Amino acid sequence: MAFQCGDGVSVPDAVYGQTWLYSYEEDSADVRSYRPNTFDFPPSRGRTGFMLQKDGTFIRYGIAPTDGLEEQPGTWEAGGKNLLQIKFKDAQHEPEQIEIISATPTLLKIRRKTD
């Protein structure tokens, strides 16, 4: 069964447990594109990303000081129509909202919401 964000976009089961990396080459205006880490990306100096789990676990992957990926664990919950509320375990990382614009097993389009 897929997670239903409010009355809107249904997230396919294939989205969960997948590491999604930022595909900035496909961005448009304020919408960010993410592809599975198995995607054949063009060369880049590093890509950030995240993972959603059905149990509410959220992991953001930031660029580590050694150029690898640094895990930033947290949780997510539905926050309204198409919105995910993200909270991080480390208070250094501010909570955030992510709006799901579209979701398929091979492409996520999101908008980060700010106050």
Residue pairs with C-beta under 8 A, 6 or more apart in sequence:
1 13
2 10
2 11
2 12
2 13
3 10
3 11
3 16
3 54
3 78
4 10
4 11
5 11
5 78
5 81
5 82
5 83
5 84
5 100
6 78
6 80
6 81
6 82
6 83
7 81
8 81
8 82
8 100
9 82
9 100
9 101
9 102
9 103
10 103
11 52
11 100
11 103
12 103
12 104
12 105
14 105
15 52
15 103
15 105
15 108
16 52
16 53
16 54
17 51
17 52
17 53
17 54
18 36
18 37
18 51
18 52
19 36
19 37
19 49
19 50
19 51
19 61
20 34
20 35
20 36
20 37
20 49
20 50
20 51
20 108
21 34
21 35
21 36
21 37
21 39
21 41
21 47
21 48
21 49
21 61
22 32
22 33
22 34
22 47
22 48
22 49
23 33
23 34
23 35
23 39
23 41
23 47
24 32
24 33
25 33
25 42
26 33
26 35
26 107
27 33
30 111
31 101
31 109
31 110
31 111
32 109
32 110
32 111
32 112
33 107
33 108
33 109
34 49
34 50
34 107
34 108
34 109
34 110
35 41
35 106
35 107
35 108
36 105
36 106
37 49
39 106
41 47
46 63
46 67
48 60
48 61
48 62
48 63
48 69
49 60
49 61
49 69
50 58
50 59
50 60
50 61
51 57
51 58
51 59
51 61
52 58
52 76
52 84
56 75
56 76
56 77
57 73
57 74
57 75
57 76
58 73
58 74
58 75
58 76
58 84
58 86
59 71
59 72
59 73
59 74
60 71
60 72
60 74
60 86
60 88
60 93
61 69
61 70
61 71
61 72
62 69
62 70
62 72
63 69
63 70
64 70
72 88
72 90
72 93
73 88
73 89
73 90
74 86
74 87
74 88
74 89
74 93
75 86
75 87
76 84
76 85
76 86
76 87
76 98
77 84
77 85
78 84
78 85
79 85
79 97
82 99
82 100
82 101
83 97
83 98
83 99
83 100
83 113
84 97
84 98
84 99
84 100
85 95
85 97
86 95
86 96
86 97
86 98
87 95
88 94
88 95
96 112
96 113
96 114
97 112
97 113
97 114
98 110
98 111
98 112
98 113
99 110
99 111
99 112
99 113
100 108
100 109
100 110
101 109
101 110
101 111
102 108
102 109
103 109
